[in-house]
Amino acid sequence: MKPRSIIVCIAAALCAACGAAGDSSDAGETFLPFATHFRGYTSWEQFSLTGVAAQGEVHITGDRTLYINQRPPAGATEFPVGTIIVKVVHGGQKVFARAKRGGHFNSDQMVGGKVVVGSPGWEWFELQPSTGTDDVTFVWRGFGPPTGEGYGGDPNGCNSCHATAKANDYVLAQDLTLTGF
C-alpha cells in the first residue's frame, strides 16, 4: 500500500470514530472532539451561575457562565453523544469543558488495586481561548487534570465531584438538569 493510501485509510477510520455532534447516545457510538468542535462556544446557549462557592483550588468562588452546544431531547436520561459543555470561571478566567464521547470512555477502572470512579462517557478539558478569534486550544484533556493541577489534592480531579451527579449523567449544574429541558 502506498503511503498516501495509508494516510487516507487512517483519516477515514478517525472520521468514522468521531461521530457527529447530534448523534444520540448509544453504547457503541463514540465522538472524538477536536479543538474545532469548541470553536465559537460563546455563541451557544448559555446559562449564568452567580455566587457559586469555591470547588477545590481551581474553581474559585464567584460567577460562572455555562455554554452547551445542544440540548438533550425531552425525556432523555443522559446527554447525547457529541454534547459539549463549556464552563467559564470568572475571576480566575479559567475555561473548562467536557465532551460526551460515549462508548466506555472514562468508566470506573482499577488502578493500583483501587477502583477509580469515572464519569462514563465524558472527557474533561481546560481550554485556552485565542485572542480575537473564536478558536481555542487545549491546555489539557483526558480523564481529569494532569499531575500538578490544583484540585485540592484530589488525584481523581473532575470525576470525584461529578460522581455526585450520577443521576443527571454526571452534570452538576442545576440549569442543565435533564428533567428541566
N, C-alpha and C positions, 0 to 999 in steps of 0.2 A: 504494500500500500504506500502511495506517495505521501510525503509529509503534509501537503495541503489537504489531502483526503482525510488524514488522521485528525487534523485540526477541525475540519468541517464536522466529522463524526463526534468529536468531543464537544463542540459547540452545540450540536443538535441534542446530545444527551443532557447537557447542562440546561438548555432551554426547556426540555421536556420535564426535567425535575423541578423547575421553578414553579410551575402552575401559574394561574392568573390571579390577580388581586380579588376577583369576585368569586372565586371557587368556593363551593360550600365545603364545610368540614367533613372529612371522611378519613378514616384511619389510614387509607392508602395514599391520599393526596398530600403533596408537600409543596411548599413555597420557599424559594431561596431568595431572600431580599438582598438587593444591591443598593448602593447609595442613591441611585437614580429613583428608586421607589419612594424615597423620603423627600424628593425634590418638591418644593412648593408646599410643604406641610402647613405653613401658616395660613393657607387659603382653604384648608379643610374645615369641617365642622369643629367648633371649639367650645370648650366649657371652662369657666373661670372658677378657681377654688381660692377662697380668701381665708387668711388667718390659720393656715394649716400648721400644726405642731411639727417640730423637728422630728425627723425619722433618721436616726443614725447620724453620722458625721457629714454626710453628703447632702441629704435632703433637709436643708436648713428650715427654720421657722419662717413662714411667710406665704406669699401668694404664689399660685401656680396656674399655668394655662395648659389644658389638655387639648390635643387635636386628634381626631380619628378620621381615617380615610374612608371608612364605610361602616354604616350601622348594621348590626346583625338583623336578620329577618325577625318579624314579630313571632314571639313564642319560642325563639331559639334557646337552647340550653347551654350553648357555648358560642364563642365568637367564630366567624367563618375563617377558614384558612385564607391567608392573604390580608387579614386585618392588621393595620399598623396604628399604634397609639404612640403619640409623642407627648412628653411632659417637659415643659419649660419651668424650671425652678427659678423664680425671680429673686433678685438679691445676689445670689451666687452665680446667676446667669449660666447655670448648667442645663444642658438639654439631654434628656434621657428618652429612650424609646423601647418599644417591644414590637415584635412582629410575630404573628401566628403562623408558624412554619408547618404545623400539622405533623402527621406521622407520629413517631415516637420520640421526637426531638425533646430533650430536657426532661425526660421521665425520671422517676426515682431510680437511683442506682447505688450499688455497693462500692464504696471507696474505703480502702484500708479496713475492711471488716465492719464498717458502719454504713447504714442506709443514709444517703444524702437525698433529701427531699427536693424534688424538682417542681417545675411548673409546666406540666406536659403540654408540648406543642409550641411553647413560647421561647423566643430568643430575645436576649437583652442587649441594649446598645447604649453608648454615650455618643452623642453627635456633636460635631463642630460645624455650625453654620458658616458658610462662606460670606464674607462681607460683600454687600452689593449685588448678590445673586440669590437665587432660590436653591442653590446646590448645598449639599452637606458632605462631610467626610466622616468616617467612623474613627472615633478616638479608641474605642474598643467594642467588641461584640462577643457574644457567646452565651454560656450557661450562667454567667454572672461577671462581676468586675474582676479585673486582673489582680494579682497579688500586689498589695501596697495601696490599693484604692480604699479610701476610708469608708467603711460601713460598720463602724462601731466594733470592729474586731470580729465580725461575723464572717466566717470563711465561706458561707453559702450565699452571702450577699442578697440579691434580689429575691431569690426563691424563698428564703425564710419568712420574710414579711408577707409576700404574696400568697404563701400557702394558707394563710388565714382566710383567704377569699376563694377557697376551692369551689364553693357553691356558685360563685359568679365567674367561673373559668379563670380564676387567679387574678382578677382585675379588682383592685381595691376601691377605686373612685366611685362614690355613690351616684354621680351623674352618669356613669356607664354601667349601671345595674341592668342585667339582661332583661329583667321584668319591666324595666322602665322604658324600653324602646317600643 
